[in-house]
């Protein structure tokens, strides 16, 4: 089991901190490069979403950096939502081969990237427990505060890097194809 959800008091009893700081540092030295790659690829994906928004809104995506005023203030989820809505309008109004089902699939992939990235970016890495459990989320409910712990393994971390990288590529292909179709260029969607 690589994931556990426990109430706060149960977590303190069941999941024990590592014995020494040396154990923590040894573990972190092994996974920090993976976390770094996840953040690098996710940031690249977010930049690609901003580029796609620029292209969807402006005739010349390089002509007006005033749009960057708004993009800089938006979080990933807002950018993703805005881009999906722009693409939805293109599908409705343009002569394209993409459908809303294709768009929903792309959106699901981007949302999943965000979920995966957030687990790494917001995890309590210094609070590592024995058996390598890391708290990735806390949630307050009527019956108390619950923590979600996850055991990060190198294979899963590599899969997350590949997933986020592939999502960026899928977005790039989708964006190129939808603009080519709108502009009447032949594509192989």
Backbone bond lengths (Angstrom), bond angles and torsions (degrees), N, CA, C in turn:
res aa  C-N    CA-C-N  psi(-1)  N-CA   C-N-CA  omega(-1)  CA-C   N-CA-C  phi
1 X - - - 1.450 - - 1.531 106.89 -
2 X 1.356 116.15 121.96 1.455 117.50 -179.51 1.525 112.70 -106.47
3 X 1.352 116.94 10.45 1.457 119.99 177.79 1.525 109.33 -145.25
4 X 1.329 115.62 138.66 1.466 121.08 178.51 1.511 109.03 -140.79
5 X 1.329 116.35 140.42 1.464 122.25 174.95 1.520 107.21 -115.98
6 X 1.323 115.47 121.03 1.458 120.49 -174.57 1.519 110.21 -135.42
7 X 1.343 115.24 147.82 1.464 118.99 169.74 1.515 107.65 -66.57
8 X 1.306 115.89 155.56 1.457 120.62 -174.90 1.522 112.58 -53.87
9 X 1.331 117.30 -48.92 1.470 119.24 -176.78 1.526 110.97 -67.21
10 X 1.336 117.81 -34.37 1.463 120.89 177.93 1.527 110.91 -68.91
11 X 1.331 115.75 -37.73 1.467 119.88 178.95 1.516 110.46 -62.70
12 X 1.317 116.60 -42.23 1.464 120.46 -179.74 1.520 111.51 -63.51
13 X 1.329 117.46 -31.13 1.461 121.34 -179.86 1.528 111.89 -83.57
14 X 1.327 117.49 -40.83 1.463 121.52 -173.25 1.530 114.26 -86.47
15 X 1.326 116.27 -34.21 1.461 119.87 -177.19 1.519 108.78 -110.09
16 X 1.302 115.50 112.37 1.456 121.80 -173.06 1.531 109.49 -99.12
17 X 1.336 115.95 140.00 1.452 120.51 177.18 1.520 110.48 -60.04
18 X 1.321 115.98 156.74 1.455 120.55 174.08 1.525 109.73 -61.39
19 X 1.309 115.66 155.15 1.462 120.42 -176.62 1.534 113.08 -70.76
20 X 1.348 116.51 -37.28 1.468 118.67 -175.07 1.526 111.31 -135.19
21 X 1.322 114.18 158.78 1.458 120.02 174.56 1.523 110.83 -66.08
22 X 1.325 117.11 -29.42 1.462 120.72 179.03 1.527 110.63 -62.22
23 X 1.343 117.19 -40.08 1.468 120.19 177.15 1.528 110.69 -62.29
24 X 1.321 116.03 -42.39 1.462 121.21 178.88 1.525 110.43 -62.15
25 X 1.319 117.48 -48.80 1.457 120.82 -178.86 1.521 112.24 -62.48
26 X 1.325 116.44 -39.40 1.469 120.05 178.43 1.524 110.24 -62.34
27 X 1.320 117.09 -44.33 1.463 121.12 178.65 1.529 110.88 -63.10
28 X 1.327 115.71 -47.63 1.468 120.15 -177.36 1.528 112.02 -63.70
29 X 1.325 117.75 -38.38 1.464 120.55 178.49 1.523 111.29 -59.00
30 X 1.320 116.82 -32.68 1.463 120.40 -179.46 1.514 113.98 -77.40
31 X 1.339 117.07 -29.33 1.468 118.06 -174.70 1.523 114.81 -104.66
32 X 1.320 117.78 -17.04 1.465 120.06 -177.91 1.529 112.36 -56.75
33 X 1.336 120.28 -41.05 1.465 117.82 177.38 1.541 112.73 -59.70
34 X 1.319 117.38 -37.25 1.470 120.52 178.92 1.529 110.70 -66.71
35 X 1.319 115.66 -43.23 1.470 119.79 178.54 1.524 109.19 -61.50
36 X 1.312 116.01 -41.85 1.461 120.59 178.35 1.513 112.32 -58.97
37 X 1.329 117.45 -44.52 1.470 120.64 -179.83 1.524 110.93 -65.82
38 X 1.312 116.74 -37.18 1.469 119.54 177.97 1.524 109.73 -62.25
39 X 1.316 117.20 -45.17 1.465 121.17 179.61 1.528 110.33 -65.91
40 X 1.318 117.97 -42.63 1.470 121.40 179.30 1.527 110.85 -59.24
41 X 1.323 117.26 -49.69 1.464 120.03 -177.87 1.529 111.52 -69.35
42 X 1.317 117.07 -35.56 1.465 119.66 177.78 1.530 110.22 -65.94
43 X 1.325 118.01 -44.02 1.465 120.68 178.37 1.522 111.19 -62.13
44 X 1.318 116.38 -36.82 1.461 120.50 176.37 1.526 110.71 -64.98
45 X 1.323 116.26 -39.85 1.467 120.91 176.56 1.523 110.45 -62.43
46 X 1.325 117.04 -44.39 1.463 120.25 179.73 1.529 111.05 -63.27
47 X 1.328 117.22 -39.70 1.463 120.09 176.23 1.524 111.11 -63.21
48 X 1.329 116.75 -37.92 1.467 120.85 178.66 1.531 110.06 -64.28
49 X 1.319 117.22 -39.62 1.466 120.46 177.84 1.530 109.46 -61.74
50 X 1.315 117.60 -43.15 1.468 120.85 177.64 1.528 110.87 -61.18
51 X 1.315 117.18 -42.86 1.468 120.90 177.52 1.525 111.12 -61.07
52 X 1.314 116.63 -41.55 1.471 120.81 -179.93 1.530 110.83 -65.66
53 X 1.328 116.76 -37.81 1.469 120.21 176.94 1.524 109.46 -64.18
54 X 1.336 116.67 -45.40 1.465 120.07 178.39 1.524 110.55 -56.40
55 X 1.334 115.74 -46.59 1.463 120.51 -178.11 1.522 111.64 -65.28
56 X 1.337 116.65 -35.30 1.466 120.27 -178.58 1.526 111.66 -73.10
57 X 1.324 117.25 -29.68 1.465 120.30 -174.96 1.527 112.39 -95.48
58 X 1.309 116.96 -40.26 1.465 120.85 -174.11 1.522 111.07 -100.59
59 X 1.299 115.82 145.88 1.473 119.46 174.69 1.527 109.80 -66.39
60 X 1.300 115.88 -38.67 1.456 122.04 176.67 1.527 107.17 -122.68
61 X 1.341 117.66 105.82 1.462 119.98 -173.94 1.531 113.72 -61.22
62 X 1.324 118.29 -13.37 1.465 120.88 179.77 1.526 112.50 -98.58
63 X 1.347 117.35 -3.03 1.461 120.11 -170.38 1.515 115.11 -78.29
64 X 1.281 119.49 -26.46 1.452 119.01 -168.20 1.518 110.32 -144.02
65 X 1.312 116.26 104.56 1.457 118.27 -179.31 1.521 112.28 -82.27
66 X 1.314 117.65 4.36 1.465 119.35 175.34 1.530 110.69 -62.29
67 X 1.319 116.90 -30.68 1.468 120.15 177.28 1.533 110.85 -61.32
68 X 1.324 116.23 -31.70 1.469 120.18 179.84 1.525 112.57 -63.75
69 X 1.325 116.70 -23.38 1.466 120.26 175.52 1.527 109.20 -58.40
70 X 1.316 116.51 -42.70 1.468 120.81 -179.13 1.528 111.31 -78.91
71 X 1.320 117.31 -42.30 1.456 120.03 -179.24 1.527 111.94 -62.18
72 X 1.319 116.71 -36.20 1.465 120.25 -179.83 1.525 111.98 -65.68
73 X 1.312 117.04 -25.85 1.470 121.27 -179.03 1.528 112.87 -90.41
74 X 1.316 117.31 -7.57 1.466 120.87 -176.59 1.523 110.84 -92.44
75 X 1.314 115.90 141.46 1.459 121.54 171.84 1.522 108.98 -80.97
76 X 1.315 116.33 168.30 1.454 121.72 -179.02 1.532 111.35 -52.91
77 X 1.326 117.40 -47.07 1.465 120.15 -175.67 1.532 111.38 -62.42
78 X 1.333 117.55 -38.87 1.461 120.77 177.95 1.517 111.98 -66.68
79 X 1.326 116.58 -40.89 1.467 120.26 177.29 1.527 110.31 -63.91
80 X 1.310 115.23 -43.57 1.465 120.19 -179.41 1.529 110.24 -61.86
81 X 1.321 117.09 -47.55 1.470 121.51 179.04 1.523 111.22 -59.83
82 X 1.320 116.42 -45.36 1.466 120.81 -179.30 1.530 110.58 -62.16
83 X 1.323 116.76 -44.43 1.464 119.51 -179.94 1.522 111.46 -64.53
84 X 1.326 116.91 -41.28 1.460 119.26 179.77 1.538 110.59 -64.17
85 X 1.315 117.00 -36.78 1.470 120.06 177.74 1.527 110.91 -68.32
86 X 1.324 117.06 -39.21 1.466 119.77 176.36 1.527 110.88 -63.66
87 X 1.328 116.07 -45.08 1.462 119.20 177.43 1.534 110.91 -61.94
88 X 1.333 116.38 -39.90 1.468 120.02 178.53 1.520 111.49 -59.03
89 X 1.327 116.59 -40.87 1.466 119.95 176.87 1.525 110.82 -65.54
90 X 1.319 116.75 -38.52 1.469 120.10 178.08 1.527 110.84 -63.36
91 X 1.318 115.94 -40.14 1.466 120.08 179.27 1.522 109.98 -65.37
92 X 1.333 116.20 -41.61 1.472 120.51 179.92 1.524 112.31 -67.86
93 X 1.318 116.51 -42.93 1.456 120.69 -169.97 1.524 114.17 -97.59
94 X 1.304 118.25 -17.50 1.458 120.56 -174.75 1.513 112.51 -105.29
95 X 1.306 114.24 169.71 1.465 120.91 177.18 1.526 107.29 -94.99
96 X 1.340 114.71 81.56 1.463 119.93 -176.87 1.522 110.28 -123.92
97 X 1.314 114.14 157.48 1.465 120.46 -179.65 1.527 112.34 -87.97
98 X 1.330 116.33 -14.73 1.451 119.27 179.15 1.528 110.29 -71.67
99 X 1.324 115.02 150.78 1.464 121.26 177.48 1.525 108.94 -117.25
100 X 1.311 115.29 171.54 1.468 118.85 176.11 1.525 110.85 -65.93
101 X 1.330 117.82 -27.68 1.469 120.05 174.75 1.526 110.37 -64.33
102 X 1.333 117.40 -41.14 1.471 120.84 175.93 1.524 110.38 -61.23
103 X 1.320 115.07 -42.02 1.466 120.58 179.72 1.527 110.84 -65.15
104 X 1.321 117.22 -42.58 1.472 120.96 178.41 1.526 111.46 -62.12
105 X 1.317 116.30 -36.73 1.461 120.42 178.44 1.531 110.54 -65.22
106 X 1.336 116.03 -44.25 1.462 120.17 177.41 1.520 110.56 -62.94
107 X 1.312 117.08 -44.15 1.462 121.18 179.83 1.525 111.24 -61.07
108 X 1.314 117.44 -43.01 1.472 120.83 178.34 1.522 111.18 -60.41
109 X 1.316 115.85 -40.01 1.459 120.46 179.32 1.535 110.71 -64.43
110 X 1.324 116.78 -42.25 1.467 120.67 179.92 1.527 111.28 -67.77
111 X 1.318 117.25 -40.00 1.467 121.24 178.00 1.529 110.16 -64.05
112 X 1.314 116.62 -40.31 1.466 120.53 178.04 1.531 110.44 -62.99
113 X 1.320 117.18 -37.61 1.474 120.43 176.19 1.519 110.11 -58.98
114 X 1.311 116.34 -43.66 1.459 121.37 -179.44 1.522 110.93 -62.68
115 X 1.326 116.40 -43.75 1.469 119.88 179.16 1.521 111.21 -61.51
116 X 1.321 115.52 -45.09 1.465 119.13 -178.88 1.522 111.25 -64.85
117 X 1.311 117.07 -44.76 1.461 121.42 179.90 1.524 110.77 -61.71
118 X 1.332 116.66 -42.46 1.463 120.17 -177.78 1.523 112.35 -62.27
119 X 1.326 116.80 -34.40 1.464 118.95 178.04 1.524 110.73 -60.44
120 X 1.313 116.99 -38.72 1.467 120.82 179.77 1.526 111.32 -77.34
121 X 1.323 116.21 -45.57 1.458 120.45 -173.60 1.525 112.49 -68.67
122 X 1.330 117.99 -29.78 1.462 121.12 -174.95 1.529 113.77 -109.94
123 X 1.316 116.69 7.94 1.469 120.35 -179.39 1.528 110.56 -71.16
124 X 1.310 115.14 151.51 1.469 122.21 177.46 1.526 107.93 -91.11
125 X 1.325 116.48 76.32 1.458 121.35 -174.10 1.526 112.54 -64.77
126 X 1.310 118.10 -34.37 1.458 120.45 -179.26 1.526 110.77 -73.91
127 X 1.336 117.10 -22.15 1.458 121.35 177.84 1.515 112.75 -88.78
128 X 1.319 117.16 26.93 1.461 123.09 -178.41 1.526 111.13 -54.16
129 X 1.321 115.17 134.88 1.467 121.09 179.10 1.524 110.12 -102.36
130 X 1.311 116.23 165.56 1.462 120.21 175.36 1.521 108.70 -57.80
131 X 1.299 116.44 153.98 1.467 124.17 -174.86 1.529 110.90 68.07
132 X 1.332 116.73 15.43 1.466 124.27 173.40 1.523 114.14 64.01
133 X 1.315 118.21 35.77 1.465 121.27 174.45 1.531 109.49 -86.94
134 X 1.332 114.77 133.05 1.461 122.03 -179.24 1.524 108.03 -122.65
135 X 1.336 116.83 134.91 1.470 119.28 176.85 1.526 108.13 -74.53
136 X 1.338 116.11 123.02 1.462 120.90 -178.23 1.517 112.56 -109.05
137 X 1.330 117.15 -16.00 1.461 119.15 -179.46 1.519 109.40 -160.74
138 X 1.315 115.41 144.35 1.464 122.05 172.04 1.510 107.67 -122.95
139 X 1.313 115.55 141.18 1.460 119.68 -178.70 1.523 109.41 -141.91
140 X 1.319 115.04 132.14 1.453 120.71 178.09 1.528 108.98 -91.24
141 X 1.327 115.47 129.93 1.460 121.66 178.41 1.527 108.21 -130.05
142 X 1.317 116.15 173.27 1.462 120.72 -179.03 1.523 112.12 -59.88
143 X 1.300 118.01 -29.15 1.463 121.53 -177.25 1.525 113.74 -98.51
144 X 1.310 115.49 11.22 1.460 118.71 176.81 1.518 112.33 130.49
145 X 1.320 113.94 -176.88 1.454 121.19 178.80 1.523 107.92 -92.95
146 X 1.314 114.88 130.31 1.457 120.94 179.69 1.520 109.28 -115.15
147 X 1.319 115.00 142.58 1.458 121.52 178.68 1.520 107.69 -118.61
148 X 1.329 114.11 139.66 1.466 119.37 174.38 1.517 107.17 -104.97
149 X 1.309 115.46 124.40 1.454 122.74 179.38 1.513 108.67 -110.53
150 X 1.298 114.66 143.94 1.462 119.46 179.89 1.520 108.73 -135.47
151 X 1.305 114.75 143.88 1.453 121.16 175.13 1.531 106.52 -98.88
152 X 1.320 116.98 115.31 1.458 121.49 -178.89 1.515 109.13 -91.11
153 X 1.312 115.12 125.19 1.450 120.54 178.88 1.518 108.20 -117.32
154 X 1.313 115.87 148.99 1.462 121.30 -173.63 1.532 112.21 -55.41
155 X 1.308 117.82 -41.54 1.467 120.66 -179.19 1.525 111.39 -60.92
156 X 1.339 117.24 -43.90 1.466 120.78 178.94 1.518 110.98 -66.87
157 X 1.317 116.35 -38.08 1.463 119.73 179.02 1.525 110.39 -63.46
158 X 1.321 117.31 -42.24 1.464 120.89 176.77 1.528 110.99 -62.80
159 X 1.326 116.66 -40.01 1.471 120.63 177.54 1.526 110.82 -63.26
160 X 1.322 117.50 -37.22 1.464 120.74 178.51 1.528 111.10 -66.47
161 X 1.324 117.01 -41.00 1.471 120.54 176.24 1.533 109.74 -59.55
162 X 1.318 116.73 -46.66 1.468 121.21 -179.13 1.520 110.65 -65.29
163 X 1.336 117.70 -40.93 1.458 121.22 -179.95 1.525 110.95 -60.22
164 X 1.328 116.55 -47.01 1.466 120.90 -178.34 1.529 109.98 -67.09
165 X 1.317 117.34 -40.51 1.462 121.35 177.80 1.536 110.80 -62.97
166 X 1.323 116.42 -42.45 1.468 120.89 178.87 1.528 111.97 -66.83
167 X 1.332 116.82 -34.37 1.461 120.50 177.84 1.525 110.21 -65.20
168 X 1.318 116.65 -39.49 1.464 120.42 177.45 1.523 110.10 -62.37
169 X 1.321 116.77 -43.81 1.462 121.05 178.22 1.532 110.92 -63.10
170 X 1.329 117.03 -42.47 1.471 120.93 178.87 1.530 110.50 -61.73
171 X 1.332 116.92 -40.55 1.459 120.53 177.76 1.524 110.50 -65.05
172 X 1.303 116.74 -43.29 1.464 120.93 179.68 1.530 111.03 -59.93
173 X 1.325 116.86 -45.14 1.470 121.42 179.06 1.529 110.68 -65.31
174 X 1.335 116.79 -45.36 1.464 121.44 179.73 1.526 109.55 -58.98
175 X 1.316 116.69 -48.44 1.461 121.51 -177.88 1.530 110.90 -60.93
176 X 1.319 116.62 -47.81 1.469 120.11 -179.56 1.521 110.61 -61.20
177 X 1.328 116.48 -45.57 1.465 120.21 -177.60 1.527 112.53 -65.95
178 X 1.321 117.49 -42.59 1.460 118.78 -177.18 1.535 110.42 -67.03
179 X 1.329 117.19 -38.34 1.465 119.59 177.98 1.530 111.11 -70.38
180 X 1.330 117.10 -38.93 1.464 119.89 175.79 1.527 110.75 -61.43
181 X 1.333 116.66 -42.18 1.461 119.97 -179.58 1.529 111.03 -66.29
182 X 1.304 117.56 -42.65 1.463 120.91 179.28 1.527 110.82 -63.51
183 X 1.323 115.58 -38.35 1.464 119.98 -178.69 1.526 113.17 -86.13
184 X 1.333 117.27 4.67 1.463 121.80 174.94 1.509 115.17 79.21
185 X 1.328 118.12 19.61 1.459 120.86 176.15 1.515 108.58 -91.32
186 X 1.308 116.37 144.63 1.464 120.59 178.84 1.526 109.62 -70.11
187 X 1.326 115.81 136.09 1.471 120.93 176.85 1.513 109.13 -134.97
188 X 1.301 113.76 165.35 1.475 119.18 173.60 1.504 107.43 -117.01
189 X 1.327 117.22 79.42 1.468 121.48 -177.50 1.465 108.04 -71.88
